[in-house]
Amino acid sequence: MSEGYILNTLQSPALLKPVYESVQNGNVTREEISENTGLDSNDIQEATGGLRLARLLGKEDGEYYTAEVPWEITDTELEFRIGILHGLAKECQPSDWGKQAVVLLNYQYFMVKDIQYFNRTDSVVYDTINEWHRSEKDYVPTSKNGEIDLNKHKMVNWSRIAEYLGLIHQARGAEYTVYPDPELLQTSISLALADRGSDNRVGIEAYLNWLESNLLPIELTADGDIPAPFARVLFNLVKQEEIELVEYGDAGAIQLARTPRADGIDPDANTIKVMNNE
C-alpha cells in the first residue's frame, strides 16, 4: 500500500506531541490514547498518521510504539520539534527522495530563491515550487492516483507544519515571513559542535553539512553565501554575543548574504565560535 503524504495527513501539528507522549507513557491503542488525552478519534487518527510519516511512531500487532528523539534538550518542546525535523531530514536524499521530503524541500526553495515573505494562498507560489521540485530537484511524489501536485490546501497545511517547527512565522492572515527560530538555530549549532567541532568551534561548512544530514538542507547561494533568511538569524546571534564568525584554519570563507559588517564577524570567516558554551 502506498504511504500517505504528510501535507494531506496533517493539518493540526499541535496534536503530535500529546499523542506521542501518550504512547510513550504506555497507551498503545487508539482507544487508550483517546481515554488518556481526551482527543476524539479523528484527532488521534491525524496525529498518529502524522507521527508515523515523521518517523516518530510505529505500529506492530495493532499497537503503537514510539521512536526515541535523537537528542536530549532541556526545552522539551524544542527537543520534540527537532526530533520531527530529524525524521524529515532523513527523507531528503537527492538520489532517492522520500515522499515526505516535501516539508523541507519547500523550505529550501524559499532559501534558495531568497524569498523572505509569501502568501500561502497565492497560486503562483505553490505552482512555482511544484515546478521547482520537478525541474531542479527531480522530486515527484506519487500516490495510487498518480503524481501529487501542491495546491492551496496542501500549501496551507505545509505552512501550519512549518510554523509549528519554527521555520516560518505568521505575519498577518495568510502572509508569512521566512526565517528559522533563533533557539532552533542556536541549538543546532551546539549539536553540530558536539558532533563535528572542538574547542568551542565548528567550521561553517561542517555545520551546514551536519545541518543537511540531520535537520535542514540549506544550500549556499550562487555566490557561495549563506542565504539571507538564514544569515539574518546567524547575524543576530552574533549581535547577541552568542556566537562569533571567525577565520580559523585553511577552509575557504563563507559569507552571510545581505548582512552588514559587524563586530564578531571576520571578513574571511569560515568557522562558528560558540561563546559561553557550558
Sequence and secondary structure as in RCSB ss.txt:
>XXXX:A:sequence
MSEGYILNTLQSPALLKPVYESVQNGNVTREEISENTGLDSNDIQEATGGLRLARLLGKEDGEYYTAEVPWEITD
TELEFRIGILHGLAKECQPSDWGKQAVVLLNYQYFMVKDIQYFNRTDSVVYDTINEWHRSEKDYVPTSKNGEIDL
NKHKMVNWSRIAEYLGLIHQARGAEYTVYPDPELLQTSISLALADRGSDNRVGIEAYLNWLESNLLPIELTADGD
IPAPFARVLFNLVKQEEIELVEYGDAGAIQLARTPRADGIDPDANTIKVMNNE
>XXXX:A:secstr
     HHHH S GGGHHHHHHHHHTT  SHHHHHHHH   HHHHHHHHHHHHHTTSEEEETTEEEE   SS  SS
HHHHHHHHHHHHHHTT  TTS  GGGHHHHHHHHHHHTT  EEETT HHHHHHHHHHHHHHH    EETTEE   
 HHHHHHHHHHHHHTTSEEEEETTEEEE   HHHHHHHHHHHHHHH BTTEEEHHHHHHHHHHHT      TTS 
B HHHHHHHHHHHHTTSEEEE  SS     BTT    TTB TT  EEEETT  
